[in-house]
């Protein structure tokens, strides 16, 4: 038997109803706030993710599914299954000259992503994300709306036991001082850091703060290191921006806490970063994360463009929400005359009713048994009913019957 690949999962039966509920809720919430759906390819040029996500990230260094196409054009010689979707949306934003349209430009997406990592609860090698991206607005109102959209969506699917963690990374200028300070204070402990953090130390020392290695976490707890980490290395402009974000959130009654260790796992973030967490998910408790990426559009070849967005793992969300039960059909046609049963089903469906019939033409009793399992009403269509142009409707909850004229 050929089985599904490790780290992938079939979505079957009633689970699909819950997935449909998630996607429908996303569409309703985001489109009510003028976000338009965008669908990008599931693979892109590898260079897009190296430049956009960052070559100091675990995603680029360890987790990407990358393939050589053998093409002569170097831009087409290596492709990667998308490990996240922000870079792809930015590529589409630039390629289709969306920047020429009046800001803000708002998008939402739903689709599969791919990362090579150890499968665990709520985390697969093929997984799905819902996200939003907002381009063209530097005002902190955009940051606050992004967080609001996440909160509103999560509430719409029945999740409300959530915590918002917030931080600011500053702009490239003030962040450089922070990087240098972290390098300096960690220099005596460089040999004790994990191999990944030794690489991050050179490429992007802020990423060290995102390390989950227990030994590295103990080093960060040292007083002289914690003092540097907890210091605010932000310029007055970035500090004012962050204060305004918090004021907007206060006005929206969105509760949050400051986490100065929060840096997010991607290199393109600046200023506001945030995560929304749930205590119901154990140690891997982040259900949504995002922030500002004002430099990414320019980094990938577009004009300087402020932007903010977030992504949410659907598999993790699925574990948190109440599952959607299967809905029974309105009618099940019980008949030994399948051509008449099929025609009646067609007529009922055209009138907006849900119905089915027994294509195997089994015994009458078997058909009634199935009708009781899958439908609210059975329509009995026998020889007499066909000859006299009526049908018998049986209420499968009460057992009562009534005769009606054929449609």
Secondary structure, DSSP 8 states (H G I E B T S, - for coil): -----TT-----TTHHHHHHHHHHHHHHHHHHTT-EE----SEEEHHHHHHHT-TTSHIIIII--EEE---SSTTTSEEEE-S-SHHHHHHHHHHTTGGGS-S-EEEEEEEEEE--S--BTTB-SEEEEEEEEEES--SHHHHHHHHHHHHHHHHHTT---EEEEEEE---HHHHHHHHHHHHHHHGGGGGGS-HHHHHHHHH-GGGGGG---HHHHHHHTSHHHHHHHTS----HHHHHHHHHHHHHHHHTT--EEE-TT---S-TT-EEEEEEEEEGGGTTS-EEEEEEE-TTHHHHTTS----EEEEEEEHHHHHHHS-------EEEEEE-S-HHHHHHHHHHHHHTT--EEE-TT---HHHHHHHHHHHEEEEEE--HHHHHHTEEEEEETTT--EEEEE--
